[in-house]
Amino acid sequence: MRLGRPERGMAEENVELRRHRRSNYGLYGRWYADPEIWHLTSWAPSPPAPESVRRLFEEREGSRTEESFAIHPKGDPNPIGVISLINISRPNASADLSVIVAPRSMRHKGYGSAAIRALLRYAFGELNLNRVGLSVFEFNAAAIAAYEKLGFREEGRLRRAVRRDGRFYDAILMSILKQEWEAREEEARGGRAPSTPREPRPRSAR
């Protein structure tokens, strides 16, 4: 038995999230084997072989702990990326988010952020999750800024956890909670700019 699955693709602004077609698995293999995408997103020591990526997506078809979608510009039959909820835990109402926008010409145009908004609506609304987390490498400044703008908050770091080009970097752990997402949605419906809750300031010692 699979997790709850929408019958239709999910749409948000300029993107649609659609269920994967097996005919696209070869394309995904080329995307994930791209050294630049590997550099920015993968914990693996080197880019994966395209065939291993194909097997990964075939295994996801029957997974009870993953929900994965292709990212399409609205009305376009060709995908430009992949977005997934992984490590879904029903008892803990939590999951981790993974996303790539593959073609360089499609990056920095808001597709990734719109796809994340659509997936969060599904995660918190349809799946009734309480928390969605992610990890991002400290040198990926563009991704960190995008996640912060979407309401994700840093909650810790895995210090010097990933090696790239002979150097070690931190992995930043971020998350957004259902109540935070709902507050942002309510503010957006009211026409007000979403605000990020501030951490309480410690009192000075007396």
N, C-alpha and C positions, 0 to 999 in steps of 0.2 A: 504493500500500500504506500503510495507516494504522499508527500506533504500536499497541503492545499495548493492547487494550481489554477491560475486563471484560464478560462477557455480562450480568451482573446489576448492579443498583445496589449501591453500597457503603454500609454502615451503620456508624455510630459513635454510641453513646449515644442521643441523642434526635433524630438526623438520618439521612437517607438521601441519598446523591448519586446522581442518575439522569441518564441521557443526555437531552439537550434534545429537546423536541418543538417542531416548527415552529409549532404553534398558540400557543406561548408567546412567540414572537419580538416580537410587538407589545407584550406586557407588558414585556419587557426594554427595549424602546425607551422606554417611559414611565419605567422605573426610571432608566436612564442619563441621561435628559434632566432628571431631578429636580435642581434647583440645589444642594440639600444634598449629594446623593451626588456630584455633580460637584465641589463644593467640597472634599470630604474625600478623593477618590480619583483625580481625573483630572488629567493633565498638559495637557489641551487648554485653550485660552484661554477657552472658553465651553462650556456644555452641548451635547452633540451632538444633531442632529435624530433623532427616532425612526427614520426610514427608514434613516439611515446605520447605526444600531445593528442593525437587521434585516439589512442586507447583511453586516455584520461576522459575525454568527452564521451566516449562510448560507455564508460563506467558510470559517468554522471547520470546517464539516462535512467538508471534504476536506483539511484542513491536516495536514501532516506534523510541524509544530513546535508545535502547540497541542492540549491535551486539556482539554475544558470540560464542566462538569456543572451541573445545577440542584440547588439545596439545598432539600430537603423536610423538614419535620418528619416524624418517623417515622410512616408510615401515612397521611400526608396527600397527596392527589393534586395539591395546589396548591403550586407552588414559592414560596419566600420570598427566594431569592437566587441568585447565580451564583458559582461558584468555578472557577478555571482554572489550568492550568500553561501558561505561554506561553514563547516563545523557547527551546523544548526543543532542546538540543544533544546528540545522541548521542555524537559524538566526545569531548565534554567532560563527559558524564554530568551535565548541569546543566539547570536550568530556573528560571523566575521564577514567583512565585505572585501571583494577583490574586483578590480576593474582595469581594463586597458582600452585605449583608443589607439588603433594600430597605424593607419596611414598618417604620415607626418602632415599632410595637407588638411587633415581633419582635426588636428589637435589645436587647443587654445581657441576654440570657437564655441565653447559652452556645451558641447555634446556630452562630455563626461559628467559634468555637474548635473545636467538635466537627467541623464540616465540614473545617477545616484538618487536624485529626488524621487524619480518614479519607483526605484527599488525600495527606498525607505517607506514610501506610501504602502507598498505591498507588504513589506516586512512588519510594519507596525499596525497596519490596518487589517490585512487579510490573515497573516500568520500570527498576529497578536504577540509579537516579540516585545521584550522590554528593553533590550540593549543590542546595538549593532556596533561592533568594534572593527578596527583595522590596524595595520602596521605600515609605516612609511619610512623610508630611509632618510636620514637627516640631510643628505645632499639634494633631495628632490624638493626644492623650495616651491616650485609651482604647484605640485600636488598638495603640499602642506597648506599653502595659502587657500587653495580651493576647498579643502576639507574644513578649514576653520570657517570659511565663509558659509559653508553649508550647516554649520552648527556643531561640528565635531570638536571635542576638547581633548587636549593632551592629558593623559592620566599616568604617564610614566615612560621610562626608556629602558631598552635593553642595551646596555653600554657596550660599545665596540663589538657589536654582534654580527656584523657583516663585513666581508673584505672585498674591496674593489680596487683594482690597479695597485695592489701592494699596500693599501692602507685600510685601516679599520674605521668603521663608522657606526654611530648609534642607530638603532631602530626605534622610532618614536611610536608609542602606543596611543591611539586615539579612540574615542567612542562618542556615541550620541544615545541618549535614553529616550524612551517613548514619550515621557512627560515633556522633555525638552523639545522634541520634534512637534508634539501637539501644540505647545506654546508658540512655536515659530509659525505653524500653520494658521493658528488663530490670529496672530498678529498680521500675517500676510493677507488673510481674508478681510481684516479690518482696515487694510490700506496703510498699515504702519510698518516701518522697517524692522525686521527681526533684531532683537538684541540678544547678546550672549550673556547668560548669568555670570556674575562675578563670584570668585571665591571669597568667602568671608575673610576679612583682614584680621590678623591676630592682634589682640590687645597688647599694648606696651606694658612692660613690667613696672610695677610701682614699688 
